[in-house]
């Protein structure tokens, strides 16, 4: 990597790498890339074409979720958080939460997608650096209202408990 790698997420035959870079393994990739786990080469079939830094990666059976300080994914306006196709990295424009600041942490659970970072709005709702998003449409789950006094940088889930780390 040219600059920094913030996240490494293994996924069977692949490894997602996210951070502050414009090239990885001699390939042009901004912020995120998928490598082949067996030899570390770039998977050329997956490229979400992000225009900025990516700090967090999480996935479910069909999608990869990206959080960072980017504004577009695949040429589509999807600031700070996006969902892309797990097969080819194509942006899912139907999942657009509308977060107003950098996303540093993501976790996908059966109850939704948890996002943490430096933001205070998701969609039209107040969100103090932490929120849970609907997996189907990206809307904020207003039945779950987490809050932090400042930026959230990491999170972990254990059963029904969410643990967050950050600057607070």
The 8 nearest C-alpha neighbors of each residue, nearest first, counted from 0:
[[1, 23, 2, 20, 22, 3, 4, 24],
 [0, 2, 20, 22, 3, 21, 23, 19],
 [1, 3, 20, 0, 19, 4, 18, 21],
 [4, 2, 19, 18, 5, 20, 0, 1],
 [3, 5, 18, 17, 6, 19, 16, 0],
 [6, 4, 18, 54, 17, 3, 7, 55],
 [7, 5, 17, 16, 4, 55, 54, 8],
 [6, 8, 16, 15, 9, 17, 14, 5],
 [7, 9, 15, 14, 6, 10, 16, 56],
 [10, 8, 14, 13, 15, 11, 7, 36],
 [9, 11, 13, 14, 12, 8, 15, 36],
 [10, 12, 13, 9, 36, 14, 35, 37],
 [11, 13, 36, 10, 35, 37, 14, 9],
 [14, 12, 35, 36, 10, 11, 34, 9],
 [13, 15, 9, 34, 8, 10, 33, 36],
 [16, 14, 33, 8, 7, 32, 9, 34],
 [15, 17, 7, 32, 31, 6, 33, 14],
 [18, 16, 31, 6, 53, 30, 4, 5],
 [19, 17, 4, 5, 53, 30, 54, 3],
 [18, 20, 52, 3, 30, 2, 4, 53],
 [19, 21, 2, 30, 1, 29, 22, 18],
 [20, 22, 29, 28, 27, 30, 23, 1],
 [23, 21, 27, 28, 26, 20, 25, 1],
 [22, 24, 0, 26, 25, 28, 27, 21],
 [23, 25, 26, 22, 41, 40, 0, 39],
 [24, 26, 23, 22, 27, 41, 0, 28],
 [27, 25, 23, 22, 24, 28, 41, 21],
 [26, 28, 22, 21, 23, 29, 25, 24],
 [29, 27, 22, 21, 26, 23, 32, 31],
 [28, 30, 21, 20, 31, 49, 51, 50],
 [29, 31, 52, 53, 18, 20, 19, 17],
 [32, 30, 17, 16, 29, 53, 28, 18],
 [33, 31, 16, 15, 28, 34, 17, 46],
 [32, 34, 15, 42, 14, 41, 16, 13],
 [33, 35, 41, 14, 42, 39, 40, 13],
 [34, 36, 13, 39, 40, 37, 38, 42],
 [35, 37, 13, 12, 39, 38, 14, 34],
 [38, 36, 35, 39, 12, 13, 40, 34],
 [37, 39, 40, 36, 35, 34, 41, 13],
 [40, 38, 35, 34, 36, 37, 41, 14],
 [39, 41, 34, 35, 38, 42, 24, 36],
 [42, 40, 34, 43, 33, 35, 39, 24],
 [41, 43, 34, 44, 33, 35, 45, 40],
 [42, 44, 45, 41, 46, 33, 34, 40],
 [43, 45, 42, 87, 46, 86, 88, 41],
 [46, 44, 87, 88, 43, 42, 33, 86],
 [45, 47, 88, 48, 87, 44, 32, 43],
 [46, 48, 88, 73, 89, 49, 72, 90],
 [49, 47, 73, 46, 72, 50, 29, 28],
 [50, 48, 72, 47, 51, 71, 29, 73],
 [51, 49, 69, 71, 29, 70, 48, 72],
 [52, 50, 69, 49, 30, 68, 29, 53],
 [51, 53, 30, 19, 68, 67, 18, 69],
 [52, 54, 67, 30, 18, 17, 66, 55],
 [55, 53, 67, 103, 18, 5, 66, 17],
 [54, 56, 66, 104, 103, 65, 105, 53],
 [57, 55, 65, 64, 105, 66, 6, 8],
 [58, 56, 64, 63, 106, 105, 107, 65],
 [59, 57, 63, 62, 64, 107, 60, 56],
 [58, 60, 62, 61, 63, 107, 57, 64],
 [59, 61, 62, 58, 85, 63, 84, 86],
 [62, 60, 85, 59, 84, 63, 58, 86],
 [63, 61, 85, 84, 59, 58, 83, 60],
 [62, 64, 58, 83, 85, 82, 57, 84],
 [65, 63, 82, 57, 56, 81, 58, 83],
 [66, 64, 56, 81, 80, 55, 82, 63],
 [67, 65, 80, 102, 55, 79, 53, 54],
 [66, 68, 53, 102, 54, 79, 101, 52],
 [67, 69, 101, 79, 52, 51, 53, 102],
 [68, 70, 51, 79, 50, 52, 67, 78],
 [71, 69, 78, 77, 76, 79, 50, 68],
 [70, 72, 76, 77, 75, 74, 50, 49],
 [73, 71, 49, 74, 75, 48, 47, 90],
 [72, 74, 48, 75, 47, 90, 49, 71],
 [73, 75, 72, 71, 76, 48, 49, 50],
 [76, 74, 71, 72, 73, 77, 92, 90],
 [75, 77, 71, 70, 78, 74, 72, 92],
 [78, 76, 71, 70, 81, 75, 72, 95],
 [77, 79, 70, 69, 80, 71, 76, 98],
 [78, 80, 67, 68, 69, 101, 66, 102],
 [81, 79, 66, 65, 78, 77, 67, 102],
 [82, 80, 65, 64, 77, 83, 95, 66],
 [81, 83, 64, 91, 63, 90, 65, 62],
 [84, 82, 90, 88, 89, 63, 91, 62],
 [83, 85, 88, 62, 89, 86, 87, 63],
 [84, 86, 62, 61, 63, 88, 87, 83],
 [87, 85, 84, 88, 45, 44, 61, 62],
 [86, 88, 45, 89, 44, 84, 85, 46],
 [89, 87, 47, 84, 45, 46, 83, 85],
 [90, 88, 84, 83, 47, 87, 91, 73],
 [91, 89, 83, 73, 92, 72, 82, 88],
 [92, 90, 83, 93, 82, 94, 89, 84],
 [91, 93, 94, 90, 95, 75, 77, 82],
 [94, 92, 91, 95, 136, 137, 135, 90],
 [95, 93, 136, 137, 92, 91, 96, 82],
 [94, 96, 137, 97, 93, 92, 77, 81],
 [97, 95, 137, 138, 122, 98, 121, 94],
 [98, 96, 122, 121, 95, 99, 78, 77],
 [97, 99, 121, 120, 96, 100, 122, 79],
 [98, 100, 118, 120, 97, 119, 121, 101],
 [101, 99, 118, 117, 98, 79, 102, 68],
 [100, 102, 68, 117, 67, 79, 116, 103],
 [101, 103, 116, 67, 66, 115, 79, 104],
 [104, 102, 116, 152, 54, 55, 67, 115],
 [105, 103, 115, 153, 55, 152, 114, 102],
 [106, 104, 114, 113, 55, 57, 115, 56],
 [105, 107, 113, 112, 57, 108, 114, 104],
 [106, 108, 112, 111, 113, 57, 58, 105],
 [109, 107, 110, 111, 112, 106, 113, 156],
 [108, 110, 111, 107, 112, 134, 59, 133],
 [111, 109, 108, 112, 133, 134, 107, 131],
 [112, 110, 133, 134, 108, 132, 109, 131],
 [111, 113, 107, 132, 131, 106, 108, 134],
 [114, 112, 131, 106, 105, 130, 132, 107],
 [113, 115, 105, 130, 104, 129, 131, 112],
 [116, 114, 129, 104, 151, 128, 102, 103],
 [115, 117, 102, 151, 103, 150, 128, 101],
 [116, 118, 150, 101, 128, 100, 102, 151],
 [119, 117, 100, 128, 99, 116, 120, 101],
 [118, 120, 126, 127, 128, 125, 99, 121],
 [121, 119, 125, 126, 124, 99, 98, 118],
 [120, 122, 98, 124, 97, 123, 96, 126],
 [121, 123, 97, 124, 96, 120, 98, 138],
 [122, 124, 121, 120, 125, 97, 139, 98],
 [125, 123, 121, 120, 122, 126, 139, 141],
 [126, 124, 120, 119, 121, 127, 123, 122],
 [127, 125, 119, 120, 128, 129, 121, 130],
 [126, 128, 119, 146, 129, 147, 125, 118],
 [129, 127, 118, 116, 117, 115, 119, 147],
 [130, 128, 115, 127, 146, 145, 114, 126],
 [131, 129, 114, 113, 145, 126, 132, 144],
 [130, 132, 113, 112, 140, 139, 111, 114],
 [133, 131, 139, 112, 137, 138, 111, 140],
 [132, 134, 137, 111, 138, 135, 136, 140],
 [133, 135, 111, 137, 136, 112, 132, 110],
 [134, 136, 133, 137, 94, 138, 132, 93],
 [135, 137, 94, 138, 133, 134, 93, 95],
 [138, 136, 96, 133, 94, 132, 95, 134],
 [139, 137, 133, 132, 96, 136, 140, 122],
 [140, 138, 132, 141, 131, 121, 133, 137],
 [141, 139, 142, 132, 131, 143, 133, 138],
 [140, 142, 143, 139, 144, 124, 131, 130],
 [143, 141, 140, 144, 139, 131, 145, 130],
 [144, 142, 141, 140, 145, 131, 130, 139],
 [145, 143, 141, 142, 146, 130, 126, 140],
 [144, 146, 129, 130, 143, 147, 127, 126],
 [145, 147, 127, 129, 128, 144, 148, 126],
 [146, 148, 149, 127, 128, 129, 167, 145],
 [147, 149, 167, 146, 127, 150, 128, 166],
 [148, 150, 167, 147, 166, 128, 151, 117],
 [151, 149, 117, 116, 166, 165, 128, 152],
 [150, 152, 165, 116, 115, 164, 153, 128],
 [153, 151, 165, 103, 104, 164, 116, 150],
 [154, 152, 104, 164, 163, 151, 165, 103],
 [153, 155, 163, 162, 164, 104, 156, 161],
 [156, 154, 162, 161, 163, 157, 153, 106],
 [155, 157, 161, 160, 162, 158, 154, 159],
 [156, 158, 160, 159, 161, 155, 162, 108],
 [159, 157, 160, 156, 161, 108, 155, 109],
 [158, 160, 157, 161, 156, 110, 108, 162],
 [161, 159, 157, 158, 156, 162, 155, 163],
 [162, 160, 156, 155, 157, 163, 159, 154],
 [161, 163, 155, 154, 156, 160, 164, 157],
 [164, 162, 154, 153, 161, 151, 155, 165],
 [165, 163, 153, 152, 151, 154, 162, 166],
 [166, 164, 151, 152, 150, 167, 153, 163],
 [165, 167, 150, 149, 151, 164, 152, 148],
 [166, 149, 148, 165, 147, 150, 151, 164]]
